[in-house]
């Protein structure tokens, strides 16, 4: 597709359930970012990949959060044993060699009940 | 996590009015960006600023990179209904890829 694609768009999880959120970056984009946006707040950085290498994971809030990008394209953000405070929109962004700034996807809204 | 101070938090204006919002940080940034986010969508880049003192326009939008590197403002002239949304500033440190976002300014146009 033309843009960054995220799936699912909406996810409802019961507390304690594991979830996996997918990001398909723009084809050929080397850099990929995950951000978490709580209701009424700005996005907050979670982690950054360059190709398959996770170069910065300083924003991951706990060891329940794990991200991977094994082949340097699609990325998955996994949250284990979800808690209510994990409820947020999870945004993915990517940029390529010719881009100065990243393009954001529409996000996945996670609601933990 | 850290968020930049953005003001005002919300604005209620009439169509045709000019708008001004700003963003401040306790830290020095080397890049300032301004985004707009519509409901259910991801942020869309409006203006990017890369040099202290830089003033850049994009149509009716004008943004400036503060000379101290700790602030930036965004002006919108002659607002129209499609300007409604939430505006975020974001800063980036040199040698670092991640963005630090502001708390957002919600713009509403009163009929």
Contacts between the chains, C-beta under 8 A, distances in Angstrom:
chain1	res1	chain2	res2	distance
A	4	B	42	7.5
A	31	B	97	6.7
A	33	B	97	7.4
A	33	B	98	7.0
A	33	B	99	8.0
A	35	B	99	7.9
A	35	B	101	7.9
A	40	B	104	7.7
A	41	B	3	6.9
A	41	B	103	6.6
A	41	B	104	7.4
A	42	B	3	5.5
A	42	B	4	7.7
A	42	B	6	7.8
A	42	B	88	5.1
A	42	B	90	7.7
A	42	B	101	3.3
A	42	B	102	5.4
A	42	B	103	5.6
A	42	B	104	5.4
A	43	B	43	6.9
A	43	B	88	7.6
A	43	B	99	7.6
A	43	B	101	5.0
A	44	B	1	4.6
A	44	B	3	7.3
A	44	B	101	7.0
A	45	B	1	7.3
A	45	B	98	4.1
A	45	B	99	6.5
A	45	B	100	7.2
A	48	B	97	5.3
A	48	B	98	6.0
A	55	B	97	7.5
A	56	B	96	7.9
A	56	B	97	6.9
A	56	B	98	6.3
A	58	B	98	8.0
A	59	B	1	6.6
A	59	B	98	7.1
A	91	B	42	5.4
A	91	B	43	7.5
A	93	B	42	7.5
A	100	B	48	6.3
A	101	B	33	6.5
A	101	B	45	5.4
A	101	B	48	5.7
A	103	B	45	7.8
A	104	B	42	3.3
A	104	B	43	5.1
A	104	B	44	7.3
A	105	B	42	5.3
A	106	B	40	6.9
A	106	B	41	5.6
A	106	B	42	5.3
A	107	B	40	8.0
A	107	B	41	7.7
A	107	B	42	5.4
